[in-house]
Amino acid sequence: MTMKNQNPTLFIVDDEPLLSEMLSDYLSEQYSGFNIISFPTGESCLEKLHENPDAIVLDFYLNSKEKDASNGIDILKEIKKRNSTLPVIMLSSQKSYGVATKTIMYGAVHYVIKGEDAFNEIYELIKANV
């Protein structure tokens, strides 16, 4: 494993706590050096953006629990406005190419569809971008 930063900080933004915990556990099993911080809303992530994470895994739909929470696209735009070089990996159950294209257009490094290979795909993307 060769990462530029030996202890990269990852932000996971997902309003499903179980998914966040499972992804966090999986990534920690793959590489024990990760410092992983999870957020239930994009707004809570933005409040901590000054901590300069090395990468962010951002869910596309973030308002299933809090109806007035911003969606992933809005949070992605704000992250990129504040730090254009920060790698953001979008995570979604949406299989629409239009949605995927839109997230890439707004600066996501990749769009991962939730499913059995999603965690490994995210791990490989983090390795490639951190």
C-alpha positions in Angstrom: 0.0 0.0 0.0 1.5 3.3 -1.0 -0.5 6.4 0.0 1.0 9.8 0.0 -0.3 10.4 3.6 0.4 7.5 6.0 -2.7 8.3 8.1 -5.3 9.8 5.7 -8.4 11.3 7.1 -11.6 10.2 5.4 -15.0 11.8 5.8 -18.0 9.5 5.2 -21.3 11.4 4.7 -24.4 9.3 4.7 -27.7 9.6 6.5 -27.8 5.8 7.0 -25.8 5.2 10.1 -25.5 1.4 9.5 -24.0 1.9 6.0 -21.5 4.5 7.4 -20.5 2.1 10.1 -20.1 -0.8 7.7 -18.1 1.2 5.2 -15.9 2.6 8.0 -15.3 -0.9 9.4 -14.5 -2.3 5.9 -12.0 0.5 5.2 -10.3 0.2 8.6 -9.9 -3.6 8.0 -8.2 -2.8 4.6 -5.9 -0.2 6.0 -5.5 0.5 9.8 -4.0 3.9 9.2 -7.3 5.6 8.1 -8.7 8.2 10.4 -12.4 8.0 9.6 -15.1 10.5 10.6 -18.7 9.9 9.7 -21.4 12.6 9.3 -25.2 12.1 9.0 -25.7 15.3 6.9 -23.7 17.2 4.4 -24.1 20.3 6.5 -22.3 18.7 9.5 -19.5 17.7 7.1 -19.2 21.2 5.8 -18.8 22.5 9.4 -15.7 20.3 9.7 -14.2 20.9 6.3 -11.6 23.1 7.8 -10.0 19.9 9.3 -8.8 19.2 5.7 -9.8 15.6 5.0 -7.8 13.7 2.4 -11.0 12.4 0.7 -14.8 12.4 1.2 -17.3 9.6 0.4 -20.5 11.4 -0.1 -24.0 9.9 -0.4 -26.1 11.3 -3.3 -29.4 11.2 -1.2 -28.9 12.9 2.1 -32.4 13.8 3.1 -34.1 10.6 3.9 -33.9 11.3 7.7 -33.8 15.1 7.7 -36.2 16.4 5.0 -34.6 19.8 4.8 -31.1 18.5 4.6 -29.2 19.4 1.4 -28.7 16.7 -1.2 -25.3 15.3 -2.3 -25.1 17.5 -5.4 -25.5 20.7 -3.3 -22.9 19.5 -0.8 -20.5 18.4 -3.5 -20.8 21.9 -5.1 -20.0 23.6 -1.8 -17.1 21.3 -1.0 -15.6 22.0 -4.4 -16.1 25.7 -4.0 -14.1 25.6 -0.8 -11.5 23.1 -1.9 -11.4 22.3 -5.6 -8.7 19.6 -5.3 -10.3 17.5 -2.5 -11.3 14.1 -3.9 -15.0 13.4 -3.5 -16.4 9.9 -4.2 -20.1 9.9 -4.7 -22.1 6.9 -3.4 -25.6 6.2 -4.5 -28.2 3.6 -5.2 -29.1 5.5 -8.3 -28.1 3.6 -11.5 -28.9 6.6 -13.7 -26.1 7.6 -16.1 -27.5 11.2 -16.0 -27.1 11.4 -12.2 -23.6 9.9 -12.4 -22.6 12.3 -15.2 -23.9 15.3 -13.2 -21.8 14.4 -10.1 -18.7 14.0 -12.2 -19.5 17.3 -14.0 -19.6 19.0 -10.5 -16.2 17.6 -9.5 -16.7 14.1 -8.1 -13.7 11.9 -8.9 -16.0 8.8 -9.3 -19.6 7.7 -8.9 -20.0 4.4 -7.0 -23.3 2.5 -7.1 -24.3 0.9 -3.8 -24.0 -2.9 -4.0 -21.8 -5.8 -3.2 -18.6 -4.4 -4.7 -19.1 -0.8 -3.7 -16.9 -0.9 -0.6 -14.0 -2.5 -2.4 -14.4 0.0 -5.3 -14.4 2.9 -2.8 -11.2 1.5 -1.1 -9.4 1.3 -4.5 -10.5 4.8 -5.4 -9.2 6.1 -2.1 -5.9 4.4 -2.6 -5.6 5.9 -6.1 -6.5 9.5 -4.9 -5.0 9.8 -1.5 
